[in-house]
Amino acid sequence: MIGIYPNILDNMTRKSLKYILAVIFLCLGTQVSEAQKYDRGYDNSHQPVFAPKGTFMVGGNARYSYHAMSNYSFLVVDGINSSGYTVSATPTFLYMIRDNIGVGASLSYDRTLLDLATADLSVSEISMSVRDYYRLSQSFGGSLAFRPYIPLGSSGRFSMFAQVGLGFSMGRVRNTAQVDSQTKGTFTNQYKILVGVNPGFTAFITNHLAMELSIGVLGFNYFWTDQTHNQVTGGSSSNANASFSLNLASIAVGFAYYL
């Protein structure tokens, strides 16, 4: 008798386990079936419209910075006396060829000036001094733009976008410095072809004015330069690079007007 009870219990346990597993699989099957029909809140009968067809968008961003140093020290560099500024502007123009899809162009202008009067570098027994270094660079560019919008919700106030651009820019850099009581200089012409993807976010402040934030994550650039040294000798260089990363230096905040 003692040996019979374990067998009976085992049989009952097996049957109970079978029933439990059957119920679990039945519930899982029901959940999967319901998951396939689950309504995530999207209205598939019509696509939310953020930027209607026929809308014009005029926007962009600008940046300005200035610095001035007097007898300033930084790490191993002492006696820094310099001033300079950077100014840039990037206007963008789009036309909505379809709801939430815009095409257009972006322009760009950059100008940077650095006027370094003095700077002394000293590391152990190595010392170096810079006197009357002057650098001025400026560039102009333009690109074709394609921007699809992804509305967030049905309010028409918030949207994400991914702007794709193909562009070209050209610029000139002038470097001069005092070396052995003589002024020596290098003039460089720069050219660049670029392809980039800039995702971003748009939020309407009023019915027509919106604030935009964008950042570069994917890009391909090809550079080439031509140099002239002291108006006598010349040189050139070229390079290409591709990147797929979050570039915090390319974060831009601007405004756009939709009409």
PyMOL commands that set and color helices and strands:
alter all, ss='L'
color gray80, all
select helices_A, chain A and resi 4-36
alter helices_A, ss='H'
color red, helices_A
select strands_A, chain A and resi 56-74+77-98+101-123+126-151+158-179+182-204+209-229+233-258
alter strands_A, ss='S'
color yellow, strands_A
deselect
rebuild
show_as cartoon
